[in-house]
Amino acid sequence: MSAIGMAVRLKDTRPIATVVEAVGPRTDLRLRTLLVQPPSAADAALTLRELMAALNSLRLDDDVSCVVVRSINLFASTPTVQRTHHQVEGVMLAVSRVTVPRVEALDNQAIARICGSTWEETKASVASFETDPDASAAALAALILAGEA
């Protein structure tokens, strides 16, 4: 069984979605990037449609026990940034929920609590992997929620 972490970051106001798979126990954690989806168009609706297609192509199935989508911290962002994040996170949640039994949207603090540390410590614990740190932290939290870490 595996767990999935997803995160969004912006580059020049355009979203880049990252999906990381975690397999473990926590003492022998393995992380790998499944998808990095940069926008190919300036059109927001087309970008979301492309992301939906890319996520569907991953075929998240019975082998995935939990997905955690890292949610934006609202206090540290502008309304435009929030809107973009919410749109991308919504697509991630909707596509994941079709086939995965447990799907959560969690902010940094919630992910850190699940991992039993601070956000900085959680990101540091996955820093040695060549994966996106936010998506990797979310994947670790998903693994813990699934009872597999």
C-alpha positions, 0 to 999 in steps of 0.5 A: 500500500502507498499514500500520496501527498499533493501540493501546489506552488506558484511561479509567476502567479501560475500553479505548479502541481506536484504529486509524491508517493510515500511507501514505508514504514517511517523508519524505511520511508521511500518517496518518489515524485509521480507528477510535476504539472506546470501550466501549459497555458495562461488560461486558468480553466485550461490549466485546471483541465490539463491537471485533471487529465494528468491526475486521472492518468496516474490511476490512483487505485486500491493500492493508495490508501490515503491522499493528503493535499497540502492546503494553503495557509490563508494568513500568508497569502493574497486573495489572488494567490488563495483563489488559484490555490483553492482551484488547483486543490479542488481539482486534486481533491475531486480526482483523488476522491473518485478512487481513494477512500480517504482524502484530506486537505490539511494545512502545514500545522495539521500536517506537522501535528500528524507527523508529531513535529513542527512544520520545519521539522517535518519538511527537514525529515523529508529533505534528503529525498529529491522530491518537493518538500511540501508534497513529501510532507503531505505524503508522510502525513497520508502514510501516518493517517493510513496507519502504514508509517 
